[in-house]
Amino acid sequence: MNLYAYLASVVLITLSGVLAPGPLLATTIAEGKSNKFAGFFIGFGHVIVEVPLIIAFYFFGTIATSTTFESLIALAGGLALLYFAYTELGPSNEARPVKGIIAGITMSTLNPYFIIWWLTIGFHLIMQSTQYGLIGLILFIIIHEFCDIAWLGFVSLTTHHSAKAMGPRAERLLTIVSVTMLVIFGIYFIFDGIRGLFL
């Protein structure tokens, strides 16, 4: 596989993951109502977690994670998602960039499937990048993170403009959608964590 074909595969595989509904998407919809740039800040928080992980995999190979560790991550992530759902039902807060960055870090770090993705699909892409030297790794990081930030930014911009253009009814609908997604993923993560620990 030449470098261009590899980079094309990175784009397609990254988009197949980032376009799927998940905690980051739900949080971006929730934050996007009050801050049209929330997706970019959340994406930046995601990058803060992801880039060191990519570099660690590139230089040190796979990192073993136990079932217990993954289960604890799932439990913590589920509780964090339920907390975000709870705060979403409260009065709207002033848009704050730091809040978006923290949300991006939290939703990435406490998502067990984020870790699993990097231990499997992501790790394979990183190992493929080694055949192109350091430039392969750099291009992989740039393209992968660009796809993440661009999508989350697009979602928050769209959410914000929809809420403003369509008024309170659209804002309530977006709140229902984001809270529902957060609660569903939160309960699922908690159940998965308990199952891993006790079943």
N, CA and C atoms as a LAMMPS dump frame, in Angstrom:
ITEM: TIMESTEP
0
ITEM: NUMBER OF ATOMS
597
ITEM: BOX BOUNDS ff ff ff
-5.0000000000000000e+02 5.0000000000000000e+02
-5.0000000000000000e+02 5.0000000000000000e+02
-5.0000000000000000e+02 5.0000000000000000e+02
ITEM: ATOMS id mol type element x y z
1 1 1 N 0.85 -1.195 0
2 1 2 C 0 0 0
3 1 3 C 0.886 1.245 0
4 2 1 N 0.645 2.141 -0.983
5 2 2 C 1.442 3.37 -0.982
6 2 3 C 0.89 4.356 0.047
7 3 1 N 1.608 5.444 0.271
8 3 2 C 1.264 6.393 1.319
9 3 3 C -0.115 7.006 1.096
10 4 1 N -0.433 7.348 -0.159
11 4 2 C -1.725 7.989 -0.434
12 4 3 C -2.89 7.039 -0.166
13 5 1 N -2.723 5.786 -0.514
14 5 2 C -3.774 4.8 -0.246
15 5 3 C -3.942 4.607 1.255
16 6 1 N -2.828 4.601 1.973
17 6 2 C -2.891 4.479 3.435
18 6 3 C -3.635 5.658 4.053
19 7 1 N -3.3 6.877 3.634
20 7 2 C -3.945 8.072 4.18
21 7 3 C -5.437 8.088 3.85
22 8 1 N -5.795 7.594 2.663
23 8 2 C -7.218 7.5 2.303
24 8 3 C -7.942 6.538 3.238
25 9 1 N -7.275 5.43 3.574
26 9 2 C -7.883 4.461 4.493
27 9 3 C -8.035 5.062 5.882
28 10 1 N -7.09 5.908 6.289
29 10 2 C -7.182 6.586 7.589
30 10 3 C -8.424 7.476 7.63
31 11 1 N -8.643 8.236 6.554
32 11 2 C -9.81 9.116 6.486
33 11 3 C -11.1 8.302 6.586
34 12 1 N -11.206 7.243 5.795
35 12 2 C -12.441 6.443 5.76
36 12 3 C -12.707 5.753 7.095
37 13 1 N -11.671 5.169 7.684
38 13 2 C -11.845 4.465 8.959
39 13 3 C -12.142 5.446 10.083
40 14 1 N -11.465 6.595 10.076
41 14 2 C -11.721 7.61 11.099
42 14 3 C -13.159 8.116 11.007
43 15 1 N -13.62 8.411 9.807
44 15 2 C -14.985 8.911 9.629
45 15 3 C -16.024 7.865 10.019
46 16 1 N -15.735 6.596 9.752
47 16 2 C -16.681 5.541 10.122
48 16 3 C -16.866 5.486 11.628
49 17 1 N -15.827 5.893 12.368
50 17 2 C -15.926 5.906 13.82
51 17 3 C -16.509 7.194 14.351
52 18 1 N -16.056 8.323 13.821
53 18 2 C -16.469 9.618 14.365
54 18 3 C -17.916 9.96 14.028
55 19 1 N -18.436 9.437 12.913
56 19 2 C -19.816 9.72 12.526
57 19 3 C -20.831 8.91 13.324
58 20 1 N -20.361 7.851 13.99
59 20 2 C -21.274 7.012 14.77
60 20 3 C -21.724 7.743 16.029
61 21 1 N -23.009 7.589 16.419
62 21 2 C -23.485 8.221 17.659
63 21 3 C -22.692 7.735 18.863
64 22 1 N -22.383 8.637 19.767
65 22 2 C -21.622 8.275 20.961
66 22 3 C -21.6 9.422 21.952
67 23 1 N -20.898 9.251 23.069
68 23 2 C -20.842 10.285 24.113
69 23 3 C -20.33 11.638 23.625
70 24 1 N -19.304 11.638 22.776
71 24 2 C -18.774 12.91 22.273
72 24 3 C -19.82 13.655 21.451
73 25 1 N -20.55 12.912 20.619
74 25 2 C -21.585 13.534 19.799
75 25 3 C -22.693 14.105 20.674
76 26 1 N -23.144 13.326 21.65
77 26 2 C -24.211 13.775 22.545
78 26 3 C -23.791 15.027 23.31
79 27 1 N -22.553 15.036 23.794
80 27 2 C -22.05 16.193 24.538
81 27 3 C -21.922 17.414 23.632
82 28 1 N -21.519 17.194 22.384
83 28 2 C -21.378 18.297 21.434
84 28 3 C -22.73 18.922 21.117
85 29 1 N -23.758 18.097 20.963
86 29 2 C -25.113 18.62 20.728
87 29 3 C -25.57 19.432 21.935
88 30 1 N -25.309 18.89 23.131
89 30 2 C -25.725 19.571 24.358
90 30 3 C -25.052 20.93 24.495
91 31 1 N -23.751 20.977 24.236
92 31 2 C -22.998 22.228 24.402
93 31 3 C -23.208 23.184 23.232
94 32 1 N -23.499 22.609 22.062
95 32 2 C -23.627 23.426 20.861
96 32 3 C -24.79 24.396 20.894
97 33 1 N -25.809 24.116 21.694
98 33 2 C -26.972 25.007 21.765
99 33 3 C -26.582 26.399 22.247
100 34 1 N -25.635 26.466 23.175
101 34 2 C -25.244 27.757 23.737
102 34 3 C -23.91 28.268 23.202
103 35 1 N -23.146 27.399 22.562
104 35 2 C -21.826 27.801 22.068
105 35 3 C -21.565 27.136 20.719
106 36 1 N -21.605 27.915 19.655
107 36 2 C -21.455 27.335 18.318
108 36 3 C -20.062 26.752 18.082
109 37 1 N -19.092 27.167 18.889
110 37 2 C -17.731 26.641 18.737
111 37 3 C -17.427 25.496 19.709
112 38 1 N -18.449 25.032 20.43
113 38 2 C -18.237 23.994 21.44
114 38 3 C -17.584 22.743 20.865
115 39 1 N -17.988 22.355 19.657
116 39 2 C -17.434 21.148 19.047
117 39 3 C -15.932 21.228 18.842
118 40 1 N -15.448 22.42 18.502
119 40 2 C -14.008 22.598 18.309
120 40 3 C -13.261 22.465 19.642
121 41 1 N -13.845 23.028 20.707
122 41 2 C -13.219 22.912 22.026
123 41 3 C -13.263 21.464 22.528
124 42 1 N -14.4 20.803 22.325
125 42 2 C -14.521 19.397 22.722
126 42 3 C -13.534 18.552 21.921
127 43 1 N -13.42 18.85 20.624
128 43 2 C -12.461 18.143 19.784
129 43 3 C -11.036 18.35 20.261
130 44 1 N -10.727 19.566 20.707
131 44 2 C -9.389 19.851 21.229
132 44 3 C -9.121 19.046 22.498
133 45 1 N -10.136 18.949 23.37
134 45 2 C -9.996 18.114 24.57
135 45 3 C -9.755 16.663 24.202
136 46 1 N -10.434 16.216 23.15
137 46 2 C -10.259 14.85 22.646
138 46 3 C -8.828 14.641 22.149
139 47 1 N -8.303 15.647 21.465
140 47 2 C -6.928 15.591 20.941
141 47 3 C -5.914 15.495 22.079
142 48 1 N -6.165 16.237 23.177
143 48 2 C -5.254 16.226 24.325
144 48 3 C -5.067 14.804 24.856
145 49 1 N -6.134 14.028 24.828
146 49 2 C -6.068 12.64 25.298
147 49 3 C -5.49 11.723 24.225
148 50 1 N -5.894 11.961 22.987
149 50 2 C -5.615 11.006 21.916
150 50 3 C -4.179 11.029 21.398
151 51 1 N -3.624 12.217 21.2
152 51 2 C -2.289 12.301 20.59
153 51 3 C -1.213 11.61 21.44
154 52 1 N -1.154 11.844 22.768
155 52 2 C -0.156 11.107 23.568
156 52 3 C -0.348 9.596 23.491
157 53 1 N -1.625 9.162 23.403
158 53 2 C -1.904 7.73 23.285
159 53 3 C -1.358 7.176 21.969
160 54 1 N -1.559 7.912 20.883
161 54 2 C -1.048 7.49 19.571
162 54 3 C 0.473 7.388 19.606
163 55 1 N 1.127 8.39 20.171
164 55 2 C 2.592 8.393 20.234
165 55 3 C 3.1 7.238 21.088
166 56 1 N 2.405 6.964 22.195
167 56 2 C 2.806 5.855 23.068
168 56 3 C 2.692 4.528 22.326
169 57 1 N 1.607 4.34 21.596
170 57 2 C 1.437 3.112 20.817
171 57 3 C 2.52 2.989 19.749
172 58 1 N 2.846 4.104 19.119
173 58 2 C 3.83 4.099 18.039
174 58 3 C 5.203 3.655 18.542
175 59 1 N 5.59 4.141 19.706
176 59 2 C 6.929 3.856 20.21
177 59 3 C 7.005 2.637 21.131
178 60 1 N 5.91 2.313 21.816
179 60 2 C 5.986 1.257 22.822
180 60 3 C 5.082 0.057 22.547
181 61 1 N 4.296 0.12 21.492
182 61 2 C 3.442 -1.024 21.178
183 61 3 C 2.195 -1.061 22.031
184 62 1 N 1.55 -2.203 22.046
185 62 2 C 0.265 -2.34 22.753
186 62 3 C 0.443 -2.151 24.251
187 63 1 N -0.595 -1.602 24.86
188 63 2 C -0.642 -1.436 26.31
189 63 3 C -1.72 -2.375 26.837
190 64 1 N -1.327 -3.305 27.676
191 64 2 C -2.283 -4.292 28.175
192 64 3 C -3.245 -3.636 29.157
193 65 1 N -4.534 -3.912 28.978
194 65 2 C -5.533 -3.432 29.928
195 65 3 C -6.352 -4.616 30.401
196 66 1 N -6.549 -4.712 31.686
197 66 2 C -7.301 -5.818 32.259
198 66 3 C -8.791 -5.568 32.134
199 67 1 N -9.564 -6.644 32.253
200 67 2 C -11.018 -6.533 32.219
201 67 3 C -11.516 -5.661 33.362
202 68 1 N -10.893 -5.802 34.535
203 68 2 C -11.289 -4.992 35.692
204 68 3 C -11.069 -3.512 35.422
205 69 1 N -9.933 -3.166 34.835
206 69 2 C -9.633 -1.772 34.516
207 69 3 C -10.662 -1.214 33.54
208 70 1 N -10.984 -1.967 32.494
209 70 2 C -11.961 -1.526 31.508
210 70 3 C -13.332 -1.363 32.148
211 71 1 N -13.686 -2.255 33.066
212 71 2 C -14.987 -2.187 33.741
213 71 3 C -15.082 -0.95 34.624
214 72 1 N -13.995 -0.624 35.334
215 72 2 C -13.976 0.57 36.174
216 72 3 C -14.082 1.836 35.33
217 73 1 N -13.415 1.834 34.171
218 73 2 C -13.507 2.96 33.244
219 73 3 C -14.951 3.117 32.778
220 74 1 N -15.61 1.985 32.465
221 74 2 C -16.997 2.028 32.003
222 74 3 C -17.912 2.599 33.077
223 75 1 N -17.723 2.167 34.331
224 75 2 C -18.542 2.673 35.437
225 75 3 C -18.356 4.184 35.609
226 76 1 N -17.109 4.615 35.632
227 76 2 C -16.82 6.047 35.792
228 76 3 C -17.387 6.844 34.621
229 77 1 N -17.23 6.3 33.421
230 77 2 C -17.758 6.978 32.238
231 77 3 C -19.272 7.078 32.262
232 78 1 N -19.933 6.006 32.701
233 78 2 C -21.387 6.017 32.792
234 78 3 C -21.886 7.066 33.766
235 79 1 N -21.24 7.16 34.917
236 79 2 C -21.615 8.164 35.918
237 79 3 C -21.378 9.579 35.399
238 80 1 N -20.276 9.762 34.674
239 80 2 C -19.977 11.083 34.102
240 80 3 C -21.042 11.474 33.078
241 81 1 N -21.48 10.517 32.269
242 81 2 C -22.51 10.792 31.27
243 81 3 C -23.834 11.168 31.917
244 82 1 N -24.201 10.46 32.982
245 82 2 C -25.43 10.788 33.697
246 82 3 C -25.338 12.173 34.333
247 83 1 N -24.155 12.522 34.819
248 83 2 C -23.959 13.857 35.385
249 83 3 C -24.125 14.929 34.307
250 84 1 N -23.54 14.702 33.127
251 84 2 C -23.705 15.646 32.026
252 84 3 C -25.174 15.782 31.642
253 85 1 N -25.917 14.66 31.653
254 85 2 C -27.345 14.7 31.348
255 85 3 C -28.084 15.545 32.383
256 86 1 N -27.723 15.372 33.644
257 86 2 C -28.348 16.139 34.736
258 86 3 C -28.088 17.636 34.579
259 87 1 N -26.85 18.004 34.305
260 87 2 C -26.52 19.422 34.163
261 87 3 C -27.192 20.024 32.93
262 88 1 N -27.427 19.195 31.921
263 88 2 C -28.076 19.67 30.7
264 88 3 C -29.526 20.076 30.964
265 89 1 N -30.158 19.466 31.964
266 89 2 C -31.547 19.772 32.287
267 89 3 C -31.674 21.036 33.134
268 90 1 N -30.556 21.507 33.667
269 90 2 C -30.575 22.719 34.487
270 90 3 C -30.593 23.96 33.63
271 91 1 N -30.532 25.138 34.241
272 91 2 C -30.521 26.39 33.477
273 91 3 C -29.279 26.496 32.614
274 92 1 N -29.428 27.132 31.455
275 92 2 C -28.309 27.278 30.517
276 92 3 C -27.202 28.102 31.147
277 93 1 N -25.971 27.624 30.973
278 93 2 C -24.812 28.356 31.481
279 93 3 C -24.175 29.156 30.353
280 94 1 N -23.439 30.151 30.721
281 94 2 C -22.708 30.92 29.717
282 94 3 C -21.68 30.012 29.054
283 95 1 N -21.541 30.153 27.731
284 95 2 C -20.608 29.301 26.99
285 95 3 C -19.183 29.538 27.475
286 96 1 N -18.502 28.471 27.804
287 96 2 C -17.123 28.578 28.292
288 96 3 C -16.235 27.587 27.553
289 97 1 N -15.172 28.063 26.883
290 97 2 C -14.277 27.161 26.148
291 97 3 C -13.704 26.053 27.019
292 98 1 N -13.323 26.394 28.271
293 98 2 C -12.69 25.407 29.142
294 98 3 C -13.646 24.255 29.435
295 99 1 N -14.927 24.575 29.572
296 99 2 C -15.921 23.536 29.815
297 99 3 C -15.943 22.533 28.667
298 100 1 N -15.87 23.063 27.434
299 100 2 C -15.855 22.181 26.268
300 100 3 C -14.616 21.308 26.226
301 101 1 N -13.47 21.871 26.548
302 101 2 C -12.218 21.11 26.549
303 101 3 C -12.274 19.997 27.597
304 102 1 N -12.768 20.347 28.798
305 102 2 C -12.889 19.344 29.864
306 102 3 C -13.853 18.24 29.457
307 103 1 N -14.959 18.627 28.803
308 103 2 C -15.921 17.631 28.332
309 103 3 C -15.265 16.683 27.333
310 104 1 N -14.456 17.233 26.43
311 104 2 C -13.765 16.396 25.444
312 104 3 C -12.789 15.433 26.093
313 105 1 N -12.068 15.912 27.101
314 105 2 C -11.121 15.056 27.824
315 105 3 C -11.876 13.961 28.573
316 106 1 N -12.942 14.352 29.278
317 106 2 C -13.702 13.4 30.086
318 106 3 C -14.357 12.332 29.229
319 107 1 N -15.035 12.76 28.166
320 107 2 C -15.755 11.804 27.326
321 107 3 C -14.823 10.88 26.55
322 108 1 N -13.576 11.273 26.384
323 108 2 C -12.596 10.399 25.733
324 108 3 C -11.967 9.444 26.747
325 109 1 N -11.498 9.993 27.868
326 109 2 C -10.797 9.194 28.877
327 109 3 C -11.707 8.147 29.502
328 110 1 N -12.967 8.496 29.755
329 110 2 C -13.881 7.598 30.466
330 110 3 C -14.789 6.81 29.531
331 111 1 N -14.381 6.693 28.29
332 111 2 C -15.13 5.874 27.332
333 111 3 C -14.347 4.583 27.072
334 112 1 N -14.806 3.442 27.602
335 112 2 C -14.049 2.192 27.432
336 112 3 C -13.921 1.775 25.976
337 113 1 N -14.874 2.164 25.158
338 113 2 C -14.825 1.769 23.752
339 113 3 C -13.839 2.601 22.964
340 114 1 N -13.515 3.783 23.472
341 114 2 C -12.431 4.589 22.909
342 114 3 C -11.113 3.829 23.073
343 115 1 N -10.9 3.266 24.27
344 115 2 C -9.68 2.502 24.554
345 115 3 C -9.621 1.243 23.689
346 116 1 N -10.762 0.543 23.615
347 116 2 C -10.812 -0.693 22.822
348 116 3 C -10.519 -0.396 21.35
349 117 1 N -11.087 0.711 20.846
350 117 2 C -10.865 1.078 19.441
351 117 3 C -9.376 1.275 19.171
352 118 1 N -8.682 1.942 20.117
353 118 2 C -7.258 2.195 19.915
354 118 3 C -6.411 0.947 20.12
355 119 1 N -6.887 0.009 20.906
356 119 2 C -6.152 -1.249 21.1
357 119 3 C -6.316 -2.19 19.912
358 120 1 N -7.288 -1.911 19.052
359 120 2 C -7.568 -2.796 17.919
360 120 3 C -7.37 -2.059 16.593
361 121 1 N -8.418 -1.404 16.126
362 121 2 C -8.38 -0.723 14.82
363 121 3 C -7.31 0.367 14.797
364 122 1 N -7.326 1.225 15.821
365 122 2 C -6.37 2.333 15.861
366 122 3 C -4.929 1.865 15.889
367 123 1 N -4.671 0.827 16.687
368 123 2 C -3.305 0.315 16.788
369 123 3 C -2.823 -0.226 15.441
370 124 1 N -3.72 -0.879 14.713
371 124 2 C -3.36 -1.409 13.397
372 124 3 C -2.978 -0.262 12.45
373 125 1 N -3.735 0.827 12.475
374 125 2 C -3.415 1.974 11.621
375 125 3 C -2.08 2.597 12.002
376 126 1 N -1.805 2.652 13.3
377 126 2 C -0.527 3.205 13.768
378 126 3 C 0.629 2.336 13.286
379 127 1 N 0.476 1.015 13.409
380 127 2 C 1.533 0.111 12.974
381 127 3 C 1.755 0.201 11.466
382 128 1 N 0.688 0.438 10.709
383 128 2 C 0.839 0.62 9.266
384 128 3 C 1.632 1.892 8.963
385 129 1 N 1.456 2.911 9.801
386 129 2 C 2.151 4.184 9.562
387 129 3 C 3.663 4.038 9.702
388 130 1 N 4.134 3.029 10.442
389 130 2 C 5.572 2.875 10.684
390 130 3 C 6.353 2.601 9.395
391 131 1 N 5.68 2.022 8.401
392 131 2 C 6.39 1.718 7.152
393 131 3 C 6.713 2.978 6.345
394 132 1 N 6.148 4.117 6.743
395 132 2 C 6.427 5.374 6.059
396 132 3 C 7.296 6.293 6.909
397 133 1 N 7.811 5.753 8.023
398 133 2 C 8.677 6.524 8.9
399 133 3 C 7.903 7.526 9.744
400 134 1 N 8.623 8.479 10.289
401 134 2 C 8.016 9.461 11.185
402 134 3 C 6.982 10.32 10.467
403 135 1 N 7.194 10.584 9.175
404 135 2 C 6.233 11.382 8.415
405 135 3 C 4.885 10.676 8.344
406 136 1 N 4.912 9.344 8.309
407 136 2 C 3.667 8.573 8.299
408 136 3 C 2.876 8.798 9.575
409 137 1 N 3.573 8.788 10.704
410 137 2 C 2.915 9.017 11.999
411 137 3 C 2.344 10.436 12.068
412 138 1 N 3.139 11.415 11.636
413 138 2 C 2.702 12.814 11.696
414 138 3 C 1.456 13.03 10.831
415 139 1 N 1.483 12.492 9.614
416 139 2 C 0.335 12.636 8.723
417 139 3 C -0.887 11.904 9.274
418 140 1 N -0.672 10.737 9.877
419 140 2 C -1.77 9.999 10.491
420 140 3 C -2.44 10.838 11.578
421 141 1 N -1.628 11.417 12.471
422 141 2 C -2.167 12.232 13.566
423 141 3 C -2.935 13.435 13.023
424 142 1 N -2.337 14.139 12.056
425 142 2 C -2.978 15.339 11.504
426 142 3 C -4.33 14.999 10.875
427 143 1 N -4.355 13.967 10.04
428 143 2 C -5.588 13.619 9.336
429 143 3 C -6.642 13.092 10.296
430 144 1 N -6.236 12.212 11.211
431 144 2 C -7.199 11.634 12.156
432 144 3 C -7.813 12.723 13.037
433 145 1 N -6.992 13.597 13.596
434 145 2 C -7.501 14.635 14.486
435 145 3 C -8.306 15.679 13.724
436 146 1 N -7.914 15.97 12.493
437 146 2 C -8.678 16.92 11.687
438 146 3 C -10.096 16.402 11.458
439 147 1 N -10.225 15.121 11.143
440 147 2 C -11.551 14.529 10.924
441 147 3 C -12.408 14.648 12.186
442 148 1 N -11.81 14.35 13.345
443 148 2 C -12.543 14.432 14.618
444 148 3 C -13.022 15.861 14.886
445 149 1 N -12.093 16.822 14.82
446 149 2 C -12.42 18.211 15.155
447 149 3 C -13.395 18.802 14.139
448 150 1 N -13.192 18.508 12.85
449 150 2 C -14.07 19.053 11.811
450 150 3 C -15.503 18.572 11.998
451 151 1 N -15.671 17.286 12.305
452 151 2 C -17.022 16.744 12.48
453 151 3 C -17.699 17.325 13.715
454 152 1 N -16.995 17.335 14.838
455 152 2 C -17.578 17.873 16.075
456 152 3 C -17.864 19.365 15.933
457 153 1 N -16.983 20.083 15.257
458 153 2 C -17.214 21.504 15.006
459 153 3 C -18.443 21.724 14.136
460 154 1 N -18.593 20.908 13.107
461 154 2 C -19.761 20.995 12.227
462 154 3 C -21.049 20.729 13.004
463 155 1 N -21.021 19.727 13.882
464 155 2 C -22.203 19.387 14.676
465 155 3 C -22.604 20.547 15.583
466 156 1 N -21.626 21.151 16.28
467 156 2 C -21.97 22.248 17.2
468 156 3 C -22.446 23.479 16.439
469 157 1 N -21.843 23.775 15.306
470 157 2 C -22.298 24.914 14.501
471 157 3 C -23.73 24.7 14.016
472 158 1 N -24.009 23.494 13.529
473 158 2 C -25.35 23.168 13.044
474 158 3 C -26.366 23.207 14.173
475 159 1 N -25.997 22.639 15.312
476 159 2 C -26.889 22.631 16.476
477 159 3 C -27.209 24.046 16.927
478 160 1 N -26.182 24.884 17.01
479 160 2 C -26.358 26.26 17.48
480 160 3 C -27.273 27.052 16.547
481 161 1 N -27.001 26.969 15.245
482 161 2 C -27.8 27.731 14.286
483 161 3 C -29.237 27.218 14.226
484 162 1 N -29.412 25.901 14.379
485 162 2 C -30.767 25.342 14.39
486 162 3 C -31.546 25.844 15.597
487 163 1 N -30.888 25.854 16.748
488 163 2 C -31.549 26.32 17.974
489 163 3 C -31.921 27.797 17.858
490 164 1 N -31.036 28.609 17.269
491 164 2 C -31.304 30.04 17.153
492 164 3 C -32.371 30.322 16.097
493 165 1 N -32.282 29.603 14.965
494 165 2 C -33.204 29.872 13.86
495 165 3 C -34.623 29.401 14.155
496 166 1 N -34.742 28.28 14.867
497 166 2 C -36.059 27.682 15.078
498 166 3 C -36.639 27.987 16.454
499 167 1 N -35.862 28.677 17.302
500 167 2 C -36.393 29.141 18.562
501 167 3 C -36.41 28.12 19.679
502 168 1 N -37.181 28.432 20.749
503 168 2 C -37.217 27.589 21.951
504 168 3 C -37.634 26.15 21.693
505 169 1 N -38.53 25.954 20.741
506 169 2 C -38.996 24.584 20.457
507 169 3 C -37.842 23.712 19.974
508 170 1 N -37.018 24.253 19.072
509 170 2 C -35.862 23.499 18.574
510 170 3 C -34.864 23.256 19.699
511 171 1 N -34.684 24.252 20.564
512 171 2 C -33.75 24.097 21.674
513 171 3 C -34.209 22.988 22.622
514 172 1 N -35.518 22.938 22.884
515 172 2 C -36.056 21.868 23.74
516 172 3 C -35.862 20.506 23.095
517 173 1 N -36.1 20.442 21.773
518 173 2 C -35.932 19.181 21.055
519 173 3 C -34.483 18.711 21.108
520 174 1 N -33.546 19.636 20.897
521 174 2 C -32.118 19.297 20.948
522 174 3 C -31.714 18.859 22.346
523 175 1 N -32.309 19.497 23.356
524 175 2 C -32.04 19.098 24.734
525 175 3 C -32.52 17.677 24.984
526 176 1 N -33.72 17.372 24.511
527 176 2 C -34.269 16.013 24.673
528 176 3 C -33.374 14.982 23.988
529 177 1 N -32.929 15.314 22.767
530 177 2 C -32.068 14.384 22.009
531 177 3 C -30.756 14.151 22.736
532 178 1 N -30.098 15.235 23.154
533 178 2 C -28.782 15.099 23.793
534 178 3 C -28.892 14.399 25.145
535 179 1 N -29.904 14.767 25.953
536 179 2 C -30.073 14.135 27.266
537 179 3 C -30.386 12.652 27.112
538 180 1 N -31.246 12.32 26.149
539 180 2 C -31.59 10.912 25.911
540 180 3 C -30.357 10.098 25.542
541 181 1 N -29.543 10.658 24.653
542 181 2 C -28.32 9.964 24.242
543 181 3 C -27.368 9.798 25.425
544 182 1 N -27.213 10.858 26.208
545 182 2 C -26.309 10.789 27.358
546 182 3 C -26.779 9.746 28.37
547 183 1 N -28.085 9.715 28.643
548 183 2 C -28.632 8.751 29.609
549 183 3 C -28.488 7.325 29.094
550 184 1 N -28.801 7.109 27.816
551 184 2 C -28.697 5.759 27.245
552 184 3 C -27.267 5.247 27.329
553 185 1 N -26.312 6.068 26.877
554 185 2 C -24.912 5.648 26.932
555 185 3 C -24.43 5.517 28.371
556 186 1 N -24.909 6.412 29.247
557 186 2 C -24.518 6.331 30.656
558 186 3 C -24.962 5.029 31.29
559 187 1 N -26.228 4.671 31.097
560 187 2 C -26.758 3.423 31.658
561 187 3 C -26.052 2.218 31.048
562 188 1 N -25.813 2.297 29.739
563 188 2 C -25.136 1.181 29.061
564 188 3 C -23.728 0.989 29.6
565 189 1 N -22.985 2.084 29.784
566 189 2 C -21.629 2.001 30.312
567 189 3 C -21.635 1.423 31.728
568 190 1 N -22.566 1.907 32.566
569 190 2 C -22.648 1.423 33.946
570 190 3 C -22.972 -0.073 33.975
571 191 1 N -23.947 -0.479 33.176
572 191 2 C -24.317 -1.898 33.109
573 191 3 C -23.136 -2.74 32.635
574 192 1 N -22.445 -2.241 31.608
575 192 2 C -21.296 -2.971 31.084
576 192 3 C -20.189 -3.081 32.128
577 193 1 N -19.983 -2.003 32.897
578 193 2 C -18.965 -2.017 33.939
579 193 3 C -19.306 -2.991 35.038
580 194 1 N -20.57 -3 35.486
581 194 2 C -21.005 -3.915 36.55
582 194 3 C -20.911 -5.361 36.067
583 195 1 N -21.307 -5.589 34.827
584 195 2 C -21.234 -6.942 34.274
585 195 3 C -19.794 -7.437 34.241
586 196 1 N -18.858 -6.556 33.877
587 196 2 C -17.456 -6.948 33.827
588 196 3 C -16.863 -7.221 35.197
589 197 1 N -17.37 -6.513 36.201
590 197 2 C -16.822 -6.672 37.547
591 197 3 C -17.437 -7.846 38.312
592 198 1 N -18.732 -8.076 38.108
593 198 2 C -19.426 -9.038 38.983
594 198 3 C -20.036 -10.233 38.267
595 199 1 N -20.183 -10.17 36.943
596 199 2 C -20.839 -11.282 36.248
597 199 3 C -19.836 -12.145 35.499
